[in-house]
Amino acid sequence: MFGEHAPHLKARTLPKLLCLPADMGSYWFDGDALAFPHRYAGIHVALCNHTKTHNVRCKSFVTDTHGKKVHVQVNSEPIYVTVP
């Protein structure tokens, strides 16, 4: 896949990350997990929501590879997550 120029990458599986820049109200993505986790199987999802537009907004979050939220923003602070 990576060819002869990067043989060290052939043996390692890189994590999959889907980053969604967003501007959403609080009714989007409520609950502890994504609504259809099978659609994102094997992928970490990071929703990065705008902090200024909505009075009650969807908090930014990161999921595990099963669609469960592993870190959710509390207010408008940056969130830091290490993807395994």
N, CA, C and O atoms as CSV, one atom per row, in Angstrom:
chain,resi,resn,atom,element,x,y,z
A,1,MET,N,N,0.807,-1.193,0.000
A,1,MET,CA,C,0.000,0.000,0.000
A,1,MET,C,C,0.856,1.267,0.000
A,1,MET,O,O,0.588,2.205,-0.750
A,2,PHE,N,N,1.886,1.287,0.844
A,2,PHE,CA,C,2.717,2.474,0.932
A,2,PHE,C,C,3.945,2.386,0.040
A,2,PHE,O,O,4.677,3.362,-0.123
A,3,GLY,N,N,4.166,1.218,-0.534
A,3,GLY,CA,C,5.296,1.060,-1.440
A,3,GLY,C,C,6.604,0.855,-0.712
A,3,GLY,O,O,6.649,0.721,0.511
A,4,GLU,N,N,7.647,0.834,-1.480
A,4,GLU,CA,C,8.965,0.540,-0.929
A,4,GLU,C,C,9.571,1.713,-0.174
A,4,GLU,O,O,10.583,1.536,0.504
A,5,HIS,N,N,8.988,2.906,-0.268
A,5,HIS,CA,C,9.548,4.086,0.392
A,5,HIS,C,C,9.165,4.196,1.855
A,5,HIS,O,O,9.773,4.969,2.596
A,6,ALA,N,N,8.158,3.431,2.287
A,6,ALA,CA,C,7.743,3.484,3.691
A,6,ALA,C,C,7.416,2.080,4.199
A,6,ALA,O,O,6.274,1.819,4.579
A,7,PRO,N,N,8.385,1.180,4.213
A,7,PRO,CA,C,8.100,-0.201,4.617
A,7,PRO,C,C,7.641,-0.327,6.063
A,7,PRO,O,O,6.928,-1.275,6.394
A,8,HIS,N,N,8.030,0.603,6.936
A,8,HIS,CA,C,7.638,0.538,8.340
A,8,HIS,C,C,6.130,0.769,8.526
A,8,HIS,O,O,5.580,0.379,9.556
A,9,LEU,N,N,5.466,1.381,7.574
A,9,LEU,CA,C,4.036,1.636,7.690
A,9,LEU,C,C,3.181,0.437,7.297
A,9,LEU,O,O,1.990,0.406,7.604
A,10,LYS,N,N,3.757,-0.530,6.635
A,10,LYS,CA,C,2.997,-1.706,6.220
A,10,LYS,C,C,2.543,-2.532,7.410
A,10,LYS,O,O,1.439,-3.077,7.384
A,11,ALA,N,N,3.348,-2.643,8.443
A,11,ALA,CA,C,3.048,-3.510,9.574
A,11,ALA,C,C,2.136,-2.846,10.597
A,11,ALA,O,O,1.593,-3.538,11.459
A,12,ARG,N,N,1.953,-1.567,10.536
A,12,ARG,CA,C,1.201,-0.842,11.548
A,12,ARG,C,C,-0.149,-0.408,11.005
A,12,ARG,O,O,-0.240,0.065,9.872
A,13,THR,N,N,-1.189,-0.563,11.795
A,13,THR,CA,C,-2.507,-0.085,11.409
A,13,THR,C,C,-2.689,1.301,12.000
A,13,THR,O,O,-2.605,1.478,13.215
A,14,LEU,N,N,-2.932,2.263,11.166
A,14,LEU,CA,C,-3.109,3.631,11.630
A,14,LEU,C,C,-4.559,3.843,12.060
A,14,LEU,O,O,-5.467,3.299,11.432
A,15,PRO,N,N,-4.795,4.618,13.112
A,15,PRO,CA,C,-6.177,4.859,13.553
A,15,PRO,C,C,-6.943,5.686,12.524
A,15,PRO,O,O,-6.369,6.525,11.831
A,16,LYS,N,N,-8.227,5.441,12.439
A,16,LYS,CA,C,-9.090,6.208,11.547
A,16,LYS,C,C,-9.818,7.246,12.373
A,16,LYS,O,O,-10.390,6.932,13.417
A,17,LEU,N,N,-9.796,8.490,11.903
A,17,LEU,CA,C,-10.407,9.596,12.618
A,17,LEU,C,C,-11.216,10.432,11.642
A,17,LEU,O,O,-10.706,10.866,10.609
A,18,LEU,N,N,-12.479,10.655,11.976
A,18,LEU,CA,C,-13.347,11.503,11.179
A,18,LEU,C,C,-13.613,12.766,11.987
A,18,LEU,O,O,-14.229,12.702,13.051
A,19,CYS,N,N,-13.155,13.912,11.492
A,19,CYS,CA,C,-13.344,15.181,12.186
A,19,CYS,C,C,-14.454,15.962,11.490
A,19,CYS,O,O,-14.392,16.212,10.287
A,20,LEU,N,N,-15.467,16.340,12.259
A,20,LEU,CA,C,-16.618,17.050,11.720
A,20,LEU,C,C,-16.666,18.476,12.267
A,20,LEU,O,O,-17.056,18.667,13.418
A,21,PRO,N,N,-16.285,19.473,11.486
A,21,PRO,CA,C,-16.499,20.848,11.921
A,21,PRO,C,C,-18.006,21.104,11.873
A,21,PRO,O,O,-18.670,20.697,10.920
A,22,ALA,N,N,-18.545,21.765,12.876
A,22,ALA,CA,C,-20.003,21.865,12.964
A,22,ALA,C,C,-20.462,23.201,13.529
A,22,ALA,O,O,-19.691,23.961,14.116
A,23,ASP,N,N,-21.743,23.452,13.327
A,23,ASP,CA,C,-22.436,24.607,13.910
A,23,ASP,C,C,-23.853,24.126,14.211
A,23,ASP,O,O,-24.788,24.410,13.461
A,24,MET,N,N,-24.003,23.390,15.323
A,24,MET,CA,C,-25.238,22.669,15.615
A,24,MET,C,C,-25.826,23.029,16.966
A,24,MET,O,O,-25.110,23.352,17.914
A,25,GLY,N,N,-27.146,22.965,17.029
A,25,GLY,CA,C,-27.865,23.148,18.281
A,25,GLY,C,C,-27.789,21.891,19.138
A,25,GLY,O,O,-27.242,20.873,18.714
A,26,SER,N,N,-28.339,21.969,20.344
A,26,SER,CA,C,-28.217,20.887,21.321
A,26,SER,C,C,-28.974,19.623,20.953
A,26,SER,O,O,-28.685,18.567,21.515
A,27,TYR,N,N,-29.917,19.682,20.048
A,27,TYR,CA,C,-30.719,18.513,19.686
A,27,TYR,C,C,-29.957,17.524,18.797
A,27,TYR,O,O,-30.440,16.417,18.560
A,28,TRP,N,N,-28.785,17.903,18.307
A,28,TRP,CA,C,-27.964,17.006,17.502
A,28,TRP,C,C,-27.087,16.165,18.419
A,28,TRP,O,O,-26.536,16.684,19.389
A,29,PHE,N,N,-26.951,14.901,18.134
A,29,PHE,CA,C,-26.030,13.999,18.818
A,29,PHE,C,C,-26.212,13.962,20.333
A,29,PHE,O,O,-25.226,13.950,21.070
A,30,ASP,N,N,-27.457,13.944,20.807
A,30,ASP,CA,C,-27.655,13.827,22.254
A,30,ASP,C,C,-27.447,12.378,22.675
A,30,ASP,O,O,-27.493,11.477,21.837
A,31,GLY,N,N,-27.224,12.151,23.937
A,31,GLY,CA,C,-26.973,10.805,24.456
A,31,GLY,C,C,-25.492,10.509,24.597
A,31,GLY,O,O,-24.639,11.361,24.347
A,32,ASP,N,N,-25.208,9.277,25.007
A,32,ASP,CA,C,-23.823,8.860,25.280
A,32,ASP,C,C,-23.119,8.221,24.090
A,32,ASP,O,O,-21.932,7.901,24.159
A,33,ALA,N,N,-23.866,8.035,22.985
A,33,ALA,CA,C,-23.275,7.370,21.823
A,33,ALA,C,C,-23.905,7.923,20.553
A,33,ALA,O,O,-24.938,8.591,20.603
A,34,LEU,N,N,-23.282,7.642,19.424
A,34,LEU,CA,C,-23.848,8.042,18.135
A,34,LEU,C,C,-25.123,7.240,17.877
A,34,LEU,O,O,-25.248,6.101,18.327
A,35,ALA,N,N,-26.055,7.831,17.160
A,35,ALA,CA,C,-27.342,7.183,16.898
A,35,ALA,C,C,-27.197,5.914,16.055
A,35,ALA,O,O,-27.922,4.946,16.281
A,36,PHE,N,N,-26.290,5.899,15.104
A,36,PHE,CA,C,-26.075,4.746,14.233
A,36,PHE,C,C,-24.605,4.340,14.291
A,36,PHE,O,O,-23.871,4.548,13.325
A,37,PRO,N,N,-24.161,3.759,15.419
A,37,PRO,CA,C,-22.729,3.472,15.578
A,37,PRO,C,C,-22.167,2.515,14.533
A,37,PRO,O,O,-20.969,2.558,14.252
A,38,HIS,N,N,-23.001,1.649,13.948
A,38,HIS,CA,C,-22.494,0.712,12.938
A,38,HIS,C,C,-21.984,1.444,11.693
A,38,HIS,O,O,-21.145,0.917,10.962
A,39,ARG,N,N,-22.484,2.641,11.456
A,39,ARG,CA,C,-22.010,3.423,10.301
A,39,ARG,C,C,-20.590,3.941,10.499
A,39,ARG,O,O,-19.903,4.275,9.533
A,40,TYR,N,N,-20.159,4.006,11.743
A,40,TYR,CA,C,-18.836,4.536,12.060
A,40,TYR,C,C,-17.950,3.476,12.706
A,40,TYR,O,O,-17.001,3.812,13.414
A,41,ALA,N,N,-18.248,2.203,12.471
A,41,ALA,CA,C,-17.491,1.107,13.079
A,41,ALA,C,C,-16.012,1.217,12.699
A,41,ALA,O,O,-15.663,1.340,11.525
A,42,GLY,N,N,-15.162,1.169,13.713
A,42,GLY,CA,C,-13.719,1.232,13.494
A,42,GLY,C,C,-13.166,2.636,13.315
A,42,GLY,O,O,-11.979,2.803,13.035
A,43,ILE,N,N,-14.016,3.654,13.474
A,43,ILE,CA,C,-13.595,5.043,13.256
A,43,ILE,C,C,-13.849,5.864,14.518
A,43,ILE,O,O,-14.930,5.789,15.102
A,44,HIS,N,N,-12.863,6.641,14.936
A,44,HIS,CA,C,-13.066,7.623,15.998
A,44,HIS,C,C,-13.729,8.843,15.353
A,44,HIS,O,O,-13.274,9.309,14.308
A,45,VAL,N,N,-14.784,9.356,15.953
A,45,VAL,CA,C,-15.458,10.538,15.428
A,45,VAL,C,C,-15.187,11.701,16.379
A,45,VAL,O,O,-15.388,11.586,17.589
A,46,ALA,N,N,-14.730,12.821,15.820
A,46,ALA,CA,C,-14.505,14.039,16.601
A,46,ALA,C,C,-15.412,15.127,16.034
A,46,ALA,O,O,-15.233,15.561,14.896
A,47,LEU,N,N,-16.377,15.563,16.826
A,47,LEU,CA,C,-17.259,16.652,16.423
A,47,LEU,C,C,-16.719,17.933,17.058
A,47,LEU,O,O,-16.607,18.022,18.281
A,48,CYS,N,N,-16.390,18.909,16.241
A,48,CYS,CA,C,-15.833,20.180,16.707
A,48,CYS,C,C,-16.874,21.257,16.431
A,48,CYS,O,O,-16.947,21.796,15.327
A,49,ASN,N,N,-17.672,21.561,17.440
A,49,ASN,CA,C,-18.795,22.473,17.255
A,49,ASN,C,C,-18.423,23.920,17.564
A,49,ASN,O,O,-17.611,24.197,18.446
A,50,HIS,N,N,-19.030,24.823,16.825
A,50,HIS,CA,C,-18.861,26.263,17.005
A,50,HIS,C,C,-19.328,26.645,18.407
A,50,HIS,O,O,-20.297,26.072,18.906
A,51,THR,N,N,-18.668,27.587,19.044
A,51,THR,CA,C,-19.024,27.948,20.423
A,51,THR,C,C,-19.839,29.232,20.544
A,51,THR,O,O,-20.297,29.554,21.640
A,52,LYS,N,N,-20.034,29.966,19.471
A,52,LYS,CA,C,-20.655,31.289,19.584
A,52,LYS,C,C,-22.092,31.381,19.069
A,52,LYS,O,O,-22.826,32.264,19.513
A,53,THR,N,N,-22.523,30.517,18.161
A,53,THR,CA,C,-23.783,30.706,17.454
A,53,THR,C,C,-25.026,30.409,18.286
A,53,THR,O,O,-25.934,31.237,18.352
A,54,HIS,N,N,-25.078,29.249,18.917
A,54,HIS,CA,C,-26.291,28.788,19.598
A,54,HIS,C,C,-26.221,29.054,21.101
A,54,HIS,O,O,-25.167,28.898,21.718
A,55,ASN,N,N,-27.363,29.460,21.691
A,55,ASN,CA,C,-27.417,29.605,23.143
A,55,ASN,C,C,-27.301,28.245,23.818
A,55,ASN,O,O,-26.603,28.102,24.822
A,56,VAL,N,N,-27.979,27.257,23.271
A,56,VAL,CA,C,-27.884,25.880,23.756
A,56,VAL,C,C,-27.361,25.056,22.589
A,56,VAL,O,O,-28.109,24.727,21.668
A,57,ARG,N,N,-26.080,24.724,22.630
A,57,ARG,CA,C,-25.441,24.078,21.491
A,57,ARG,C,C,-25.041,22.655,21.807
A,57,ARG,O,O,-24.946,22.262,22.970
A,58,CYS,N,N,-24.811,21.899,20.769
A,58,CYS,CA,C,-24.267,20.555,20.893
A,58,CYS,C,C,-22.812,20.692,21.348
A,58,CYS,O,O,-22.036,21.427,20.738
A,59,LYS,N,N,-22.455,20.000,22.395
A,59,LYS,CA,C,-21.074,20.055,22.890
A,59,LYS,C,C,-20.157,19.256,21.965
A,59,LYS,O,O,-20.551,18.220,21.429
A,60,SER,N,N,-18.946,19.741,21.787
A,60,SER,CA,C,-17.956,19.002,21.007
A,60,SER,C,C,-17.625,17.704,21.739
A,60,SER,O,O,-17.681,17.646,22.967
A,61,PHE,N,N,-17.280,16.657,20.976
A,61,PHE,CA,C,-16.984,15.368,21.592
A,61,PHE,C,C,-16.087,14.522,20.696
A,61,PHE,O,O,-15.873,14.832,19.524
A,62,VAL,N,N,-15.564,13.432,21.291
A,62,VAL,CA,C,-14.788,12.425,20.577
A,62,VAL,C,C,-15.348,11.073,20.977
A,62,VAL,O,O,-15.657,10.848,22.148
A,63,THR,N,N,-15.482,10.155,19.996
A,63,THR,CA,C,-15.980,8.809,20.297
A,63,THR,C,C,-14.865,7.776,20.191
A,63,THR,O,O,-13.794,8.038,19.642
A,64,ASP,N,N,-15.149,6.601,20.730
A,64,ASP,CA,C,-14.267,5.461,20.492
A,64,ASP,C,C,-14.661,4.832,19.156
A,64,ASP,O,O,-15.494,5.386,18.438
A,65,THR,N,N,-14.089,3.710,18.822
A,65,THR,CA,C,-14.359,3.079,17.527
A,65,THR,C,C,-15.687,2.322,17.498
A,65,THR,O,O,-16.024,1.699,16.491
A,66,HIS,N,N,-16.437,2.375,18.593
A,66,HIS,CA,C,-17.757,1.744,18.664
A,66,HIS,C,C,-18.876,2.784,18.730
A,66,HIS,O,O,-20.042,2.427,18.902
A,67,GLY,N,N,-18.531,4.060,18.596
A,67,GLY,CA,C,-19.521,5.128,18.595
A,67,GLY,C,C,-19.881,5.677,19.957
A,67,GLY,O,O,-20.751,6.541,20.056
A,68,LYS,N,N,-19.229,5.196,21.024
A,68,LYS,CA,C,-19.502,5.706,22.373
A,68,LYS,C,C,-18.653,6.952,22.625
A,68,LYS,O,O,-17.454,6.961,22.346
A,69,LYS,N,N,-19.282,8.003,23.156
A,69,LYS,CA,C,-18.545,9.229,23.467
A,69,LYS,C,C,-17.587,8.972,24.622
A,69,LYS,O,O,-18.000,8.544,25.700
A,70,VAL,N,N,-16.303,9.235,24.389
A,70,VAL,CA,C,-15.294,9.025,25.427
A,70,VAL,C,C,-14.840,10.333,26.047
A,70,VAL,O,O,-14.259,10.339,27.132
A,71,HIS,N,N,-15.099,11.441,25.367
A,71,HIS,CA,C,-14.794,12.757,25.940
A,71,HIS,C,C,-15.778,13.773,25.371
A,71,HIS,O,O,-15.946,13.881,24.156
A,72,VAL,N,N,-16.427,14.514,26.266
A,72,VAL,CA,C,-17.402,15.528,25.865
A,72,VAL,C,C,-17.003,16.849,26.506
A,72,VAL,O,O,-16.639,16.902,27.681
A,73,GLN,N,N,-17.075,17.896,25.729
A,73,GLN,CA,C,-16.761,19.240,26.203
A,73,GLN,C,C,-17.754,19.639,27.296
A,73,GLN,O,O,-18.933,19.296,27.211
A,74,VAL,N,N,-17.292,20.355,28.312
A,74,VAL,CA,C,-18.153,20.808,29.401
A,74,VAL,C,C,-18.723,22.183,29.074
A,74,VAL,O,O,-19.938,22.373,29.119
A,75,ASN,N,N,-17.876,23.128,28.752
A,75,ASN,CA,C,-18.309,24.484,28.402
A,75,ASN,C,C,-17.827,24.819,26.996
A,75,ASN,O,O,-18.378,24.330,26.009
A,76,SER,N,N,-16.800,25.651,26.913
A,76,SER,CA,C,-16.225,25.972,25.600
A,76,SER,C,C,-14.711,25.762,25.590
A,76,SER,O,O,-14.001,26.315,24.750
A,77,GLU,N,N,-14.233,24.956,26.534
A,77,GLU,CA,C,-12.808,24.688,26.646
A,77,GLU,C,C,-12.337,23.755,25.526
A,77,GLU,O,O,-13.132,22.977,25.000
A,78,PRO,N,N,-11.066,23.825,25.159
A,78,PRO,CA,C,-10.531,22.858,24.197
A,78,PRO,C,C,-10.534,21.463,24.829
A,78,PRO,O,O,-10.392,21.329,26.045
A,79,ILE,N,N,-10.693,20.451,24.020
A,79,ILE,CA,C,-10.617,19.095,24.541
A,79,ILE,C,C,-9.402,18.402,23.940
A,79,ILE,O,O,-9.060,18.610,22.776
A,80,TYR,N,N,-8.768,17.591,24.743
A,80,TYR,CA,C,-7.561,16.873,24.332
A,80,TYR,C,C,-7.784,15.386,24.543
A,80,TYR,O,O,-8.110,14.956,25.650
A,81,VAL,N,N,-7.613,14.610,23.504
A,81,VAL,CA,C,-7.825,13.162,23.574
A,81,VAL,C,C,-6.695,12.475,22.819
A,81,VAL,O,O,-6.315,12.908,21.731
A,82,THR,N,N,-6.165,11.418,23.388
A,82,THR,CA,C,-5.185,10.607,22.715
A,82,THR,C,C,-5.904,9.424,22.075
A,82,THR,O,O,-6.574,8.651,22.761
A,83,VAL,N,N,-5.763,9.288,20.771
A,83,VAL,CA,C,-6.385,8.189,20.035
A,83,VAL,C,C,-5.407,7.027,20.041
A,83,VAL,O,O,-4.270,7.170,19.591
A,84,PRO,N,N,-5.848,5.860,20.555
A,84,PRO,CA,C,-4.926,4.716,20.619
A,84,PRO,C,C,-4.531,4.211,19.245
A,84,PRO,O,O,-3.763,3.256,19.135
